[in-house]
Amino acid sequence: MTQEERSNGAIRFLRYAELRPMKGIPFSKVHIDRLEKAGRFPRRVRLGPNTVAWREDELDDWSAARSNARA
């Protein structure tokens, strides 16, 4: 079940400042940009001319995949 389904169809977006406190993602903006370009991190969504965020469900899926890969 995706985050979308858990929250009744509402998609939640997280800004950069929320990545560490809410999801434990400690990466810098530059490192996230590198990972995105390499296809190793969820792509950001442009919400406005100067605003980007990441979908929470995609971050959860990415985190789960990283945890499962270490086993």
FENTA-V554504 format. One line per field, one symbol per residue. ss: DSSP state (h for helix, s for strand, l for the rest). psi: psi as a letter, one per 40 degrees, with the letter a starting at -180 (. if undefined). A space follows every 50 residues. Layout:
ss: ???
psi: ???
This chain:
ss: llhhhhllllllsslhhhhhhhhlllllhhhhhhhhhlllllllssssll ssssshhhhhhhhhhhhhhll
psi: hiddddffehhhihideeddddefheiidddddddddefeiiiihhdadf hiiihdddddddddddddde.
